[in-house]
Amino acid sequence: MATCEVCGNDYWMAFEVRTSSGATHTFDCFECAIHKMAPICEHCQIKIVGHGVEVSGRFFCCAHCARAEEGEQGAQIRDAVGARPA
C-alpha cells in the first residue's frame, strides 16, 4: 500500500502523479491531488481545476480574472479553447 502525502491515508488504490520536472507525488484521491498540485488563481485565489488561462507566466481561473489583473495582454483573453494573446 502507499500513503497519501496530503492526508496520510494508507490506501491500496493510491496513485502517483509525475510532474514534467520529474517529481513524483502519491495521493489516495483526486481531492488530495488537487489540494497539493492545482495552481491558484492570482486574482480570486481559487484552485484552478479546469483549463484556466496563463498570461505572462501568471495563472488565472478564467478570462475575467486575467482581464482584471493583466492590462493589455489580459484584455485579449477570452474563455475559449485555444484562446491566447496575439
A tleap script that builds the chain and sets N, CA, C and O, in Angstrom:
source leaprc.protein.ff14SB
mol = sequence {
  NMET ALA THR CYS GLU VAL CYS GLY ASN ASP
  TYR TRP MET ALA PHE GLU VAL ARG THR SER
  SER GLY ALA THR HIE THR PHE ASP CYS PHE
  GLU CYS ALA ILE HIE LYS MET ALA PRO ILE
  CYS GLU HIE CYS GLN ILE LYS ILE VAL GLY
  HIE GLY VAL GLU VAL SER GLY ARG PHE PHE
  CYS CYS ALA HIE CYS ALA ARG ALA GLU GLU
  GLY GLU GLN GLY ALA GLN ILE ARG ASP ALA
  VAL GLY ALA ARG PRO CALA
}
set mol.1.N position { 0.844 -1.179 0.000 }
set mol.1.CA position { 0.000 0.000 0.000 }
set mol.1.C position { 0.886 1.238 0.000 }
set mol.1.O position { 2.070 1.189 0.333 }
set mol.2.N position { 0.263 2.358 -0.390 }
set mol.2.CA position { 1.004 3.619 -0.441 }
set mol.2.C position { 0.282 4.667 0.405 }
set mol.2.O position { -0.938 4.624 0.564 }
set mol.3.N position { 1.049 5.593 0.936 }
set mol.3.CA position { 0.500 6.612 1.818 }
set mol.3.C position { 0.346 7.939 1.083 }
set mol.3.O position { 1.271 8.401 0.415 }
set mol.4.N position { -0.824 8.543 1.213 }
set mol.4.CA position { -1.107 9.849 0.602 }
set mol.4.C position { -0.249 10.911 1.285 }
set mol.4.O position { -0.206 10.991 2.512 }
set mol.5.N position { 0.428 11.718 0.485 }
set mol.5.CA position { 1.306 12.742 1.069 }
set mol.5.C position { 0.543 13.945 1.609 }
set mol.5.O position { 1.142 14.802 2.260 }
set mol.6.N position { -0.763 14.034 1.357 }
set mol.6.CA position { -1.554 15.140 1.894 }
set mol.6.C position { -2.229 14.745 3.203 }
set mol.6.O position { -2.069 15.423 4.218 }
set mol.7.N position { -2.986 13.645 3.178 }
set mol.7.CA position { -3.781 13.290 4.361 }
set mol.7.C position { -3.192 12.149 5.187 }
set mol.7.O position { -3.629 11.905 6.311 }
set mol.8.N position { -2.198 11.450 4.631 }
set mol.8.CA position { -1.553 10.371 5.369 }
set mol.8.C position { -2.278 9.041 5.321 }
set mol.8.O position { -1.858 8.088 5.978 }
set mol.9.N position { -3.372 8.953 4.546 }
set mol.9.CA position { -4.123 7.715 4.441 }
set mol.9.C position { -3.294 6.648 3.723 }
set mol.9.O position { -2.732 6.904 2.659 }
set mol.10.N position { -3.224 5.474 4.301 }
set mol.10.CA position { -2.531 4.338 3.700 }
set mol.10.C position { -3.582 3.544 2.932 }
set mol.10.O position { -4.420 2.879 3.541 }
set mol.11.N position { -3.547 3.604 1.613 }
set mol.11.CA position { -4.657 3.121 0.785 }
set mol.11.C position { -4.155 2.234 -0.340 }
set mol.11.O position { -3.186 2.573 -1.018 }
set mol.12.N position { -4.808 1.107 -0.539 }
set mol.12.CA position { -4.365 0.162 -1.568 }
set mol.12.C position { -4.582 0.684 -2.985 }
set mol.12.O position { -3.957 0.182 -3.920 }
set mol.13.N position { -5.455 1.681 -3.171 }
set mol.13.CA position { -5.698 2.229 -4.505 }
set mol.13.C position { -5.048 3.602 -4.694 }
set mol.13.O position { -5.455 4.362 -5.573 }
set mol.14.N position { -4.051 3.923 -3.885 }
set mol.14.CA position { -3.333 5.192 -4.045 }
set mol.14.C position { -2.696 5.225 -5.436 }
set mol.14.O position { -2.440 4.184 -6.041 }
set mol.15.N position { -2.449 6.427 -5.925 }
set mol.15.CA position { -1.861 6.576 -7.261 }
set mol.15.C position { -0.747 7.609 -7.218 }
set mol.15.O position { -0.652 8.409 -6.288 }
set mol.16.N position { 0.089 7.573 -8.241 }
set mol.16.CA position { 1.200 8.515 -8.342 }
set mol.16.C position { 0.942 9.508 -9.461 }
set mol.16.O position { 0.351 9.173 -10.487 }
set mol.17.N position { 1.395 10.732 -9.245 }
set mol.17.CA position { 1.382 11.766 -10.274 }
set mol.17.C position { 2.826 12.166 -10.489 }
set mol.17.O position { 3.533 12.506 -9.540 }
set mol.18.N position { 3.260 12.125 -11.732 }
set mol.18.CA position { 4.623 12.512 -12.080 }
set mol.18.C position { 4.565 13.859 -12.809 }
set mol.18.O position { 3.793 14.028 -13.753 }
set mol.19.N position { 5.374 14.799 -12.369 }
set mol.19.CA position { 5.377 16.125 -12.969 }
set mol.19.C position { 6.387 16.203 -14.109 }
set mol.19.O position { 7.231 15.321 -14.266 }
set mol.20.N position { 6.292 17.257 -14.894 }
set mol.20.CA position { 7.220 17.433 -16.009 }
set mol.20.C position { 8.650 17.650 -15.522 }
set mol.20.O position { 9.598 17.430 -16.276 }
set mol.21.N position { 8.814 18.078 -14.275 }
set mol.21.CA position { 10.162 18.266 -13.724 }
set mol.21.C position { 10.752 16.974 -13.172 }
set mol.21.O position { 11.911 16.941 -12.759 }
set mol.22.N position { 9.936 15.889 -13.167 }
set mol.22.CA position { 10.427 14.603 -12.702 }
set mol.22.C position { 10.027 14.241 -11.279 }
set mol.22.O position { 10.318 13.135 -10.822 }
set mol.23.N position { 9.369 15.147 -10.573 }
set mol.23.CA position { 8.924 14.846 -9.207 }
set mol.23.C position { 7.770 13.841 -9.242 }
set mol.23.O position { 6.978 13.827 -10.184 }
set mol.24.N position { 7.684 13.012 -8.219 }
set mol.24.CA position { 6.608 12.042 -8.097 }
set mol.24.C position { 5.868 12.292 -6.794 }
set mol.24.O position { 6.480 12.444 -5.737 }
set mol.25.N position { 4.531 12.335 -6.883 }
set mol.25.CA position { 3.680 12.566 -5.715 }
set mol.25.C position { 2.689 11.418 -5.595 }
set mol.25.O position { 2.229 10.887 -6.606 }
set mol.26.N position { 2.357 11.033 -4.374 }
set mol.26.CA position { 1.416 9.935 -4.115 }
set mol.26.C position { 0.182 10.471 -3.407 }
set mol.26.O position { 0.282 11.205 -2.424 }
set mol.27.N position { -0.998 10.087 -3.928 }
set mol.27.CA position { -2.271 10.547 -3.373 }
set mol.27.C position { -3.249 9.390 -3.269 }
set mol.27.O position { -3.142 8.405 -3.999 }
set mol.28.N position { -4.203 9.517 -2.355 }
set mol.28.CA position { -5.235 8.490 -2.223 }
set mol.28.C position { -6.526 8.882 -2.944 }
set mol.28.O position { -7.423 8.053 -3.094 }
set mol.29.N position { -6.629 10.147 -3.395 }
set mol.29.CA position { -7.826 10.598 -4.110 }
set mol.29.C position { -7.492 11.860 -4.908 }
set mol.29.O position { -6.472 12.508 -4.675 }
set mol.30.N position { -8.371 12.189 -5.850 }
set mol.30.CA position { -8.167 13.393 -6.647 }
set mol.30.C position { -8.269 14.656 -5.794 }
set mol.30.O position { -7.595 15.647 -6.078 }
set mol.31.N position { -9.092 14.635 -4.766 }
set mol.31.CA position { -9.222 15.793 -3.886 }
set mol.31.C position { -7.872 16.178 -3.289 }
set mol.31.O position { -7.506 17.354 -3.280 }
set mol.32.N position { -7.136 15.191 -2.793 }
set mol.32.CA position { -5.812 15.471 -2.221 }
set mol.32.C position { -4.830 15.924 -3.298 }
set mol.32.O position { -4.015 16.815 -3.058 }
set mol.33.N position { -4.902 15.320 -4.481 }
set mol.33.CA position { -4.018 15.711 -5.580 }
set mol.33.C position { -4.273 17.166 -5.969 }
set mol.33.O position { -3.326 17.924 -6.178 }
set mol.34.N position { -5.532 17.559 -6.068 }
set mol.34.CA position { -5.881 18.938 -6.405 }
set mol.34.C position { -5.397 19.880 -5.320 }
set mol.34.O position { -4.811 20.922 -5.613 }
set mol.35.N position { -5.638 19.519 -4.074 }
set mol.35.CA position { -5.226 20.363 -2.953 }
set mol.35.C position { -3.727 20.657 -3.013 }
set mol.35.O position { -3.299 21.784 -2.769 }
set mol.36.N position { -2.948 19.650 -3.333 }
set mol.36.CA position { -1.488 19.792 -3.339 }
set mol.36.C position { -0.955 20.439 -4.621 }
set mol.36.O position { -0.015 21.231 -4.564 }
set mol.37.N position { -1.549 20.108 -5.781 }
set mol.37.CA position { -0.900 20.431 -7.043 }
set mol.37.C position { -1.558 21.510 -7.891 }
set mol.37.O position { -0.891 22.115 -8.731 }
set mol.38.N position { -2.830 21.764 -7.699 }
set mol.38.CA position { -3.508 22.735 -8.561 }
set mol.38.C position { -2.960 24.142 -8.332 }
set mol.38.O position { -2.752 24.561 -7.194 }
set mol.39.N position { -2.730 24.866 -9.431 }
set mol.39.CA position { -2.298 26.256 -9.257 }
set mol.39.C position { -3.440 27.089 -8.673 }
set mol.39.O position { -4.603 26.689 -8.728 }
set mol.40.N position { -3.100 28.230 -8.125 }
set mol.40.CA position { -4.087 29.115 -7.513 }
set mol.40.C position { -4.229 30.365 -8.381 }
set mol.40.O position { -3.234 30.961 -8.793 }
set mol.41.N position { -5.472 30.753 -8.654 }
set mol.41.CA position { -5.742 31.954 -9.447 }
set mol.41.C position { -5.145 33.171 -8.738 }
set mol.41.O position { -5.364 33.381 -7.545 }
set mol.42.N position { -4.392 33.960 -9.491 }
set mol.42.CA position { -3.726 35.120 -8.897 }
set mol.42.C position { -4.674 36.290 -8.639 }
set mol.42.O position { -4.278 37.285 -8.032 }
set mol.43.N position { -5.914 36.179 -9.092 }
set mol.43.CA position { -6.882 37.243 -8.830 }
set mol.43.C position { -7.833 36.871 -7.695 }
set mol.43.O position { -7.951 37.612 -6.719 }
set mol.44.N position { -8.514 35.723 -7.815 }
set mol.44.CA position { -9.542 35.375 -6.824 }
set mol.44.C position { -9.094 34.299 -5.835 }
set mol.44.O position { -9.832 33.972 -4.906 }
set mol.45.N position { -7.905 33.752 -6.022 }
set mol.45.CA position { -7.294 32.776 -5.110 }
set mol.45.C position { -7.961 31.403 -5.089 }
set mol.45.O position { -7.710 30.626 -4.167 }
set mol.46.N position { -8.804 31.076 -6.073 }
set mol.46.CA position { -9.435 29.760 -6.132 }
set mol.46.C position { -8.460 28.764 -6.761 }
set mol.46.O position { -7.621 29.148 -7.576 }
set mol.47.N position { -8.568 27.488 -6.386 }
set mol.47.CA position { -7.745 26.452 -7.024 }
set mol.47.C position { -8.211 26.298 -8.469 }
set mol.47.O position { -9.413 26.228 -8.724 }
set mol.48.N position { -7.287 26.246 -9.403 }
set mol.48.CA position { -7.624 26.113 -10.818 }
set mol.48.C position { -7.678 24.627 -11.145 }
set mol.48.O position { -6.647 23.967 -11.277 }
set mol.49.N position { -8.903 24.110 -11.274 }
set mol.49.CA position { -9.103 22.691 -11.531 }
set mol.49.C position { -9.296 22.442 -13.026 }
set mol.49.O position { -8.928 21.381 -13.530 }
set mol.50.N position { -9.867 23.407 -13.730 }
set mol.50.CA position { -10.085 23.288 -15.175 }
set mol.50.C position { -8.879 23.775 -15.954 }
set mol.50.O position { -7.758 23.791 -15.445 }
set mol.51.N position { -9.122 24.171 -17.195 }
set mol.51.CA position { -8.028 24.588 -18.066 }
set mol.51.C position { -7.389 25.900 -17.642 }
set mol.51.O position { -6.179 26.059 -17.802 }
set mol.52.N position { -8.155 26.846 -17.108 }
set mol.52.CA position { -7.601 28.126 -16.695 }
set mol.52.C position { -6.963 28.864 -17.858 }
set mol.52.O position { -7.049 28.421 -19.003 }
set mol.53.N position { -6.326 29.982 -17.568 }
set mol.53.CA position { -5.591 30.737 -18.585 }
set mol.53.C position { -4.282 31.210 -17.978 }
set mol.53.O position { -4.167 31.386 -16.765 }
set mol.54.N position { -3.300 31.410 -18.845 }
set mol.54.CA position { -1.981 31.870 -18.413 }
set mol.54.C position { -1.641 33.114 -19.209 }
set mol.54.O position { -1.744 33.124 -20.435 }
set mol.55.N position { -1.235 34.161 -18.510 }
set mol.55.CA position { -0.830 35.408 -19.147 }
set mol.55.C position { 0.482 35.844 -18.510 }
set mol.55.O position { 0.565 36.028 -17.295 }
set mol.56.N position { 1.484 36.002 -19.327 }
set mol.56.CA position { 2.803 36.473 -18.847 }
set mol.56.C position { 3.328 35.635 -17.687 }
set mol.56.O position { 3.925 36.174 -16.755 }
set mol.57.N position { 3.113 34.324 -17.735 }
set mol.57.CA position { 3.611 33.437 -16.694 }
set mol.57.C position { 2.774 33.418 -15.434 }
set mol.57.O position { 3.163 32.784 -14.454 }
set mol.58.N position { 1.624 34.102 -15.430 }
set mol.58.CA position { 0.723 34.120 -14.272 }
set mol.58.C position { -0.526 33.320 -14.623 }
set mol.58.O position { -0.995 33.363 -15.760 }
set mol.59.N position { -1.066 32.589 -13.645 }
set mol.59.CA position { -2.208 31.713 -13.888 }
set mol.59.C position { -3.487 32.275 -13.295 }
set mol.59.O position { -3.495 32.812 -12.187 }
set mol.60.N position { -4.575 32.140 -14.059 }
set mol.60.CA position { -5.890 32.622 -13.659 }
set mol.60.C position { -6.931 31.551 -13.952 }
set mol.60.O position { -6.760 30.748 -14.869 }
set mol.61.N position { -8.005 31.539 -13.176 }
set mol.61.CA position { -9.035 30.520 -13.359 }
set mol.61.C position { -9.903 30.792 -14.580 }
set mol.61.O position { -10.505 29.865 -15.121 }
set mol.62.N position { -9.979 32.041 -15.023 }
set mol.62.CA position { -10.847 32.388 -16.153 }
set mol.62.C position { -10.371 33.693 -16.785 }
set mol.62.O position { -9.495 34.376 -16.254 }
set mol.63.N position { -10.966 34.023 -17.926 }
set mol.63.CA position { -10.605 35.249 -18.634 }
set mol.63.C position { -10.947 36.487 -17.813 }
set mol.63.O position { -10.206 37.469 -17.841 }
set mol.64.N position { -12.043 36.453 -17.095 }
set mol.64.CA position { -12.432 37.609 -16.275 }
set mol.64.C position { -11.322 37.979 -15.297 }
set mol.64.O position { -10.957 39.149 -15.179 }
set mol.65.N position { -10.789 36.983 -14.599 }
set mol.65.CA position { -9.709 37.241 -13.635 }
set mol.65.C position { -8.441 37.716 -14.341 }
set mol.65.O position { -7.747 38.595 -13.830 }
set mol.66.N position { -8.133 37.157 -15.492 }
set mol.66.CA position { -6.956 37.594 -16.248 }
set mol.66.C position { -7.108 39.044 -16.676 }
set mol.66.O position { -6.156 39.818 -16.578 }
set mol.67.N position { -8.287 39.424 -17.149 }
set mol.67.CA position { -8.521 40.811 -17.570 }
set mol.67.C position { -8.421 41.769 -16.386 }
set mol.67.O position { -7.961 42.901 -16.540 }
set mol.68.N position { -8.849 41.324 -15.210 }
set mol.68.CA position { -8.813 42.176 -14.021 }
set mol.68.C position { -7.388 42.481 -13.574 }
set mol.68.O position { -7.145 43.524 -12.968 }
set mol.69.N position { -6.442 41.589 -13.863 }
set mol.69.CA position { -5.073 41.717 -13.367 }
set mol.69.C position { -4.035 42.098 -14.411 }
set mol.69.O position { -3.015 42.697 -14.070 }
set mol.70.N position { -4.270 41.769 -15.664 }
set mol.70.CA position { -3.200 41.819 -16.663 }
set mol.70.C position { -3.408 42.810 -17.795 }
set mol.70.O position { -3.243 42.427 -18.953 }
set mol.71.N position { -3.749 44.025 -17.536 }
set mol.71.CA position { -3.772 45.106 -18.522 }
set mol.71.C position { -4.047 44.713 -19.955 }
set mol.71.O position { -5.039 44.045 -20.244 }
set mol.72.N position { -3.155 45.134 -20.868 }
set mol.72.CA position { -3.356 44.920 -22.306 }
set mol.72.C position { -3.414 43.454 -22.700 }
set mol.72.O position { -4.314 43.048 -23.435 }
set mol.73.N position { -2.473 42.658 -22.227 }
set mol.73.CA position { -2.488 41.236 -22.584 }
set mol.73.C position { -3.714 40.547 -22.006 }
set mol.73.O position { -4.313 39.704 -22.673 }
set mol.74.N position { -4.095 40.883 -20.794 }
set mol.74.CA position { -5.281 40.309 -20.178 }
set mol.74.C position { -6.537 40.657 -20.939 }
set mol.74.O position { -7.468 39.854 -21.001 }
set mol.75.N position { -6.581 41.847 -21.523 }
set mol.75.CA position { -7.757 42.283 -22.283 }
set mol.75.C position { -8.000 41.404 -23.502 }
set mol.75.O position { -9.124 41.337 -24.000 }
set mol.76.N position { -6.973 40.734 -23.985 }
set mol.76.CA position { -7.106 39.876 -25.163 }
set mol.76.C position { -7.633 38.479 -24.829 }
set mol.76.O position { -8.034 37.746 -25.733 }
set mol.77.N position { -7.641 38.104 -23.566 }
set mol.77.CA position { -8.011 36.757 -23.176 }
set mol.77.C position { -9.516 36.571 -23.226 }
set mol.77.O position { -10.277 37.419 -22.760 }
set mol.78.N position { -9.934 35.451 -23.797 }
set mol.78.CA position { -11.337 35.059 -23.865 }
set mol.78.C position { -11.448 33.638 -23.343 }
set mol.78.O position { -10.517 32.850 -23.508 }
set mol.79.N position { -12.565 33.293 -22.719 }
set mol.79.CA position { -12.789 31.922 -22.240 }
set mol.79.C position { -13.199 31.050 -23.422 }
set mol.79.O position { -14.388 30.905 -23.708 }
set mol.80.N position { -12.229 30.478 -24.097 }
set mol.80.CA position { -12.482 29.590 -25.223 }
set mol.80.C position { -11.257 28.714 -25.434 }
set mol.80.O position { -10.125 29.150 -25.224 }
set mol.81.N position { -11.489 27.487 -25.848 }
set mol.81.CA position { -10.391 26.569 -26.114 }
set mol.81.C position { -9.509 27.154 -27.210 }
set mol.81.O position { -10.001 27.581 -28.254 }
set mol.82.N position { -8.225 27.168 -26.968 }
set mol.82.CA position { -7.269 27.673 -27.952 }
set mol.82.C position { -7.067 29.179 -27.904 }
set mol.82.O position { -6.260 29.708 -28.669 }
set mol.83.N position { -7.776 29.888 -27.026 }
set mol.83.CA position { -7.605 31.340 -26.949 }
set mol.83.C position { -6.246 31.677 -26.362 }
set mol.83.O position { -5.823 31.085 -25.369 }
set mol.84.N position { -5.568 32.628 -26.980 }
set mol.84.CA position { -4.298 33.095 -26.435 }
set mol.84.C position { -4.012 34.480 -26.991 }
set mol.84.O position { -4.509 34.838 -28.058 }
set mol.85.N position { -3.217 35.257 -26.274 }
set mol.85.CA position { -2.923 36.611 -26.745 }
set mol.85.C position { -2.168 36.583 -28.066 }
set mol.85.O position { -1.426 35.642 -28.349 }
set mol.86.N position { -2.359 37.603 -28.856 }
set mol.86.CA position { -1.678 37.700 -30.161 }
set mol.86.C position { -0.209 37.971 -29.999 }
set mol.86.O position { 0.511 38.081 -30.991 }
savepdb mol mol.pdb
quit
